[in-house]
Amino acid sequence: MSKITIETTDNPRILKFITDHILTENSFEYQSIEEAKDSPLSQQLFRLPFVKKVYITANFIALERFDIVEWEEVQNELKEILESYLAQNKPIFGNTKKSIIEVFAESTPNPNTQKFVTNKFLTSQNIEITNINDAKEVPLAFELFEYPFVKKVFISQNYISITKDDTLEWLEVNNAIRDFLKEYLQGDKNVISIDYKSKSTQKDVSNSDKPNKNNDKTSKQIVSLLDEYIKPAVALDGGNIQFQSYDENTKIVNVVLQGACNGCPSANITLKNGIEATLKQFLGDKITSVKAVN
């Protein structure tokens, strides 16, 4: 019978269930039962109302929970469920036939940044890498930096935004980058290392349970508004807006521009007419201005 060991992580919402044998040579992340259609085990786990995400890789299964329960209340029962499932040699994955990976190049408001959209989910994090030395835990970005013209790589959801230098035009390299990404993703190579967590994810108030000076009511409202009204729009252009801080005395909001937004000629218009106007509309005199710290 399979033996499972429970291991906590730095994120209190995520718990690891480590097995005594290898489950898979690849890494898989599912955010819903619909995404998990190729994994019967993950589908069964998603039927539990507190399961938010499922990660399967190497020799462990990691689960992220909703706040309706604490791990202490359910972890032993989950361990028994997983041990029973694996002991019966039920399939972890169903259809093993590889799907065809598609990659589409899209221009962005930033002339030096191109967005490459794929039909494969890449990561739930917002990952921005600005040099090859910081890309050691992000294998996809590491290989992209082998191209001498690549200055920055931003990975989120199902797309990669790449910022180039001024030595060439996108028309000269679009096809080469697109072909590289198709081959890389079709080969089921890891996009990020197993335990990698981006700096932006660590700093995001919405992803933190620990009290901090920004974790006040207004800051939470700002994060919520950014998530609902701003981020979906800028993601279409290959970028992201990351909340950094709110000063209740000056009423200034500091944000970090990522991906195509960082260095974009129209960034100031986005800040003033987009983010600042939206926050003022909902929060009124609690906001005086929005500034990009980068």
C-alpha positions as CSV (number, residue, x, y, z in Angstrom):
1,M,0.0,0.0,0.0
2,S,1.2,3.5,-0.8
3,K,2.4,5.5,2.1
4,I,1.9,9.2,2.3
5,T,3.6,11.8,4.4
6,I,2.1,15.2,5.1
7,E,4.3,18.2,4.8
8,T,3.5,21.9,5.4
9,T,4.7,24.7,3.1
10,D,5.5,28.4,3.5
11,N,2.0,29.1,2.2
12,P,-0.5,28.2,5.0
13,R,-3.2,27.4,2.3
14,I,-1.0,24.8,0.6
15,L,-0.3,21.3,1.9
16,K,1.9,18.6,0.4
17,F,1.1,14.9,0.4
18,I,4.4,13.2,-0.3
19,T,4.3,9.6,-1.7
20,D,6.8,6.8,-1.4
21,H,7.1,6.5,-5.2
22,I,7.3,8.6,-8.3
23,L,3.9,9.7,-9.6
24,T,5.0,11.5,-12.8
25,E,8.0,12.9,-14.6
26,N,6.2,16.2,-15.4
27,S,4.5,18.9,-13.4
28,F,0.7,19.6,-13.6
29,E,-1.4,22.4,-12.1
30,Y,-5.2,22.5,-12.1
31,Q,-7.4,25.4,-11.0
32,S,-10.8,23.8,-11.6
33,I,-12.5,20.5,-12.3
34,E,-12.9,21.5,-15.9
35,E,-9.1,22.0,-16.3
36,A,-8.5,18.6,-14.7
37,K,-10.4,16.6,-17.3
38,D,-7.2,14.6,-18.1
39,S,-6.7,13.7,-14.4
40,P,-9.3,11.5,-12.7
41,L,-7.5,11.9,-9.3
42,S,-7.6,15.7,-9.6
43,Q,-11.3,15.6,-10.6
44,Q,-12.1,13.6,-7.5
45,L,-10.2,16.0,-5.3
46,F,-12.0,19.0,-6.8
47,R,-15.3,17.5,-5.7
48,L,-14.3,18.3,-2.1
49,P,-15.7,21.8,-1.5
50,F,-12.6,23.2,0.1
51,V,-10.1,22.3,-2.6
52,K,-9.1,25.3,-4.7
53,K,-6.1,24.1,-6.7
54,V,-4.3,20.8,-7.3
55,Y,-0.6,20.4,-8.1
56,I,0.8,17.0,-9.1
57,T,4.6,16.6,-9.7
58,A,7.4,14.1,-9.1
59,N,6.5,12.3,-5.8
60,F,3.9,14.6,-4.2
61,I,0.5,16.0,-4.6
62,A,0.0,19.6,-3.3
63,L,-3.4,21.0,-2.6
64,E,-4.5,24.6,-2.0
65,R,-7.6,25.1,0.1
66,F,-10.3,27.7,0.4
67,D,-10.6,29.4,3.8
68,I,-13.7,27.5,4.8
69,V,-11.6,24.9,6.6
70,E,-8.2,24.6,8.3
71,W,-5.9,21.8,7.2
72,E,-5.9,20.3,10.7
73,E,-9.6,19.5,10.2
74,V,-9.3,17.5,7.0
75,Q,-5.6,16.5,6.3
76,N,-5.8,13.1,7.9
77,E,-9.0,12.2,5.9
78,L,-7.3,13.5,2.7
79,K,-4.3,11.3,3.4
80,E,-6.5,8.3,3.7
81,I,-8.3,9.1,0.5
82,L,-5.1,9.5,-1.4
83,E,-3.5,6.3,0.0
84,S,-6.7,4.4,-0.9
85,Y,-6.8,5.8,-4.4
86,L,-3.1,5.0,-5.1
87,A,-3.3,1.6,-3.5
88,Q,-6.0,0.6,-6.0
89,N,-3.7,1.6,-8.9
90,K,-6.4,3.9,-10.3
91,P,-5.0,6.2,-13.0
92,I,-3.8,9.6,-11.9
93,F,-4.0,10.8,-15.5
94,G,-6.5,9.6,-18.1
95,N,-5.9,10.4,-21.7
96,T,-2.2,10.5,-22.2
97,K,-2.4,11.6,-25.8
98,K,-0.5,14.8,-26.2
99,S,-2.5,17.8,-27.4
100,I,-1.2,20.0,-30.1
101,I,0.4,23.2,-28.7
102,E,-0.5,26.4,-30.5
103,V,1.3,29.7,-30.1
104,F,0.1,33.0,-31.5
105,A,2.1,36.2,-31.6
106,E,0.3,39.4,-30.7
107,S,1.6,43.0,-30.7
108,T,1.2,45.2,-27.6
109,P,1.1,49.0,-27.0
110,N,4.8,48.7,-26.1
111,P,6.6,48.4,-29.4
112,N,9.5,46.5,-27.8
113,T,7.3,43.9,-26.2
114,Q,5.5,41.1,-28.0
115,K,2.9,38.8,-26.4
116,F,2.9,35.1,-27.3
117,V,-0.4,33.4,-26.4
118,T,-0.6,29.6,-26.1
119,N,-3.5,27.1,-25.6
120,K,-1.6,25.6,-22.7
121,F,-2.0,26.8,-19.1
122,L,1.5,27.9,-17.9
123,T,1.3,29.2,-14.4
124,S,-1.1,31.0,-11.9
125,Q,1.7,33.3,-10.9
126,N,2.8,36.6,-12.4
127,I,6.5,36.0,-13.1
128,E,8.8,38.8,-14.4
129,I,12.5,38.0,-15.1
130,T,14.8,40.8,-16.1
131,N,18.1,38.9,-16.5
132,I,19.4,35.3,-17.0
133,N,20.9,35.1,-13.4
134,D,17.4,35.4,-12.0
135,A,16.0,32.8,-14.3
136,K,17.6,29.7,-12.8
137,E,14.3,28.6,-11.3
138,V,12.3,29.5,-14.4
139,P,13.7,27.2,-17.2
140,L,11.5,28.6,-19.9
141,A,12.8,32.2,-19.2
142,F,16.3,30.9,-18.9
143,E,16.3,29.5,-22.4
144,L,14.7,32.6,-23.8
145,F,17.5,34.7,-22.4
146,E,19.9,32.7,-24.7
147,Y,18.6,34.9,-27.4
148,P,20.9,38.0,-27.2
149,F,18.1,40.5,-28.0
150,V,15.8,39.4,-25.1
151,K,15.8,41.9,-22.2
152,K,12.8,40.8,-20.1
153,V,10.4,37.9,-19.9
154,F,7.0,38.0,-18.2
155,I,4.9,34.8,-17.8
156,S,1.3,34.7,-16.7
157,Q,-1.6,32.3,-17.1
158,N,-1.4,31.2,-20.8
159,Y,1.0,33.8,-22.3
160,I,4.6,35.0,-22.3
161,S,5.4,38.6,-22.9
162,I,9.0,39.2,-24.2
163,T,10.7,42.6,-24.3
164,K,13.5,43.0,-26.8
165,D,16.3,45.5,-27.2
166,D,16.6,47.9,-30.1
167,T,19.0,45.8,-32.2
168,L,16.3,44.3,-34.4
169,E,12.5,44.4,-35.2
170,W,10.0,41.8,-34.1
171,L,9.3,40.9,-37.7
172,E,12.8,39.5,-37.9
173,V,12.4,37.1,-35.0
174,N,8.7,36.5,-34.4
175,N,8.6,33.1,-36.2
176,A,11.8,31.9,-34.5
177,I,10.4,32.7,-31.0
178,R,7.0,31.2,-31.8
179,D,8.6,28.0,-33.1
180,F,10.9,27.7,-30.0
181,L,7.9,28.2,-27.7
182,K,5.8,25.5,-29.5
183,E,8.7,23.0,-29.4
184,Y,9.4,23.8,-25.7
185,L,5.8,23.5,-24.5
186,Q,5.1,20.4,-26.7
187,G,8.0,18.7,-25.0
188,D,6.3,19.1,-21.6
189,K,9.3,20.8,-20.1
190,N,8.9,22.6,-16.8
191,V,7.9,26.3,-17.2
192,I,9.0,26.9,-13.6
193,S,10.7,24.8,-10.9
194,I,8.5,22.9,-8.5
195,D,8.8,25.2,-5.4
196,Y,9.3,28.5,-7.3
197,K,7.4,31.5,-6.0
198,S,7.7,34.8,-7.8
199,K,8.6,37.9,-5.9
200,S,5.4,39.6,-7.0
201,T,3.3,36.7,-5.6
202,Q,5.1,36.9,-2.3
203,K,4.5,40.7,-2.0
204,D,0.9,40.7,-3.1
205,V,-1.4,41.7,-0.2
206,S,-4.2,39.6,-1.7
207,N,-2.0,36.5,-1.3
208,S,-0.8,37.1,2.2
209,D,-2.3,36.0,5.5
210,K,0.3,37.8,7.5
211,P,-0.5,41.3,8.9
212,N,1.6,44.1,7.5
213,K,1.4,47.8,7.3
214,N,-0.5,47.7,3.9
215,N,-3.0,45.1,5.0
216,D,-5.6,47.7,5.9
217,K,-9.2,48.0,4.7
218,T,-8.4,50.6,1.9
219,S,-5.4,48.5,0.6
220,K,-7.6,45.5,0.4
221,Q,-10.2,47.5,-1.5
222,I,-7.5,48.7,-3.9
223,V,-6.2,45.2,-4.5
224,S,-9.8,44.0,-5.1
225,L,-10.5,46.8,-7.6
226,L,-7.2,46.2,-9.5
227,D,-8.0,42.5,-9.7
228,E,-11.6,43.1,-11.0
229,Y,-11.2,46.1,-13.3
230,I,-7.6,46.7,-14.2
231,K,-5.6,43.5,-14.4
232,P,-7.9,41.7,-17.0
233,A,-7.6,44.7,-19.3
234,V,-3.8,45.1,-19.1
235,A,-3.4,41.3,-19.4
236,L,-4.9,41.5,-22.8
237,D,-2.0,43.8,-23.7
238,G,0.6,41.4,-22.2
239,G,1.1,43.2,-18.9
240,N,0.2,43.3,-15.3
241,I,-0.2,45.9,-12.5
242,Q,1.0,44.8,-9.1
243,F,-0.1,46.7,-6.0
244,Q,2.8,47.7,-3.7
245,S,1.6,50.1,-1.1
246,Y,-0.9,52.7,0.0
247,D,-0.1,55.7,2.2
248,E,-3.1,56.7,4.2
249,N,-1.6,60.1,4.9
250,T,-0.7,61.2,1.4
251,K,-3.4,58.9,-0.1
252,I,-0.9,57.9,-2.8
253,V,-1.1,54.4,-4.3
254,N,2.2,52.8,-5.4
255,V,2.1,50.1,-8.1
256,V,4.6,48.1,-10.0
257,L,4.2,47.8,-13.8
258,Q,5.1,44.4,-15.2
259,G,5.4,42.8,-18.6
260,A,4.4,45.0,-21.6
261,C,3.3,47.8,-19.2
262,N,6.8,48.4,-17.9
263,G,8.5,50.8,-20.3
264,C,5.5,51.3,-22.5
265,P,5.1,54.8,-23.9
266,S,1.4,54.8,-23.0
267,A,2.1,53.7,-19.3
268,N,1.3,57.2,-17.9
269,I,-2.0,57.3,-19.7
270,T,-2.8,53.9,-18.3
271,L,-1.9,55.1,-14.8
272,K,-3.9,58.3,-14.9
273,N,-6.9,57.5,-17.2
274,G,-7.1,53.9,-16.2
275,I,-6.0,53.0,-12.7
276,E,-6.2,56.3,-11.0
277,A,-9.5,57.2,-12.5
278,T,-11.0,53.8,-11.6
279,L,-9.8,54.0,-8.0
280,K,-11.1,57.5,-7.5
281,Q,-14.4,56.5,-9.0
282,F,-14.9,53.8,-6.3
283,L,-12.9,55.2,-3.4
284,G,-13.3,58.9,-3.9
285,D,-11.2,61.2,-1.7
286,K,-9.2,58.2,-0.3
287,I,-7.1,58.4,-3.5
288,T,-5.0,61.4,-4.6
289,S,-2.8,59.8,-7.2
290,V,-1.3,56.5,-8.4
291,K,2.4,56.2,-9.1
292,A,4.5,53.5,-10.6
293,V,7.6,52.8,-8.5
294,N,9.4,51.4,-11.5
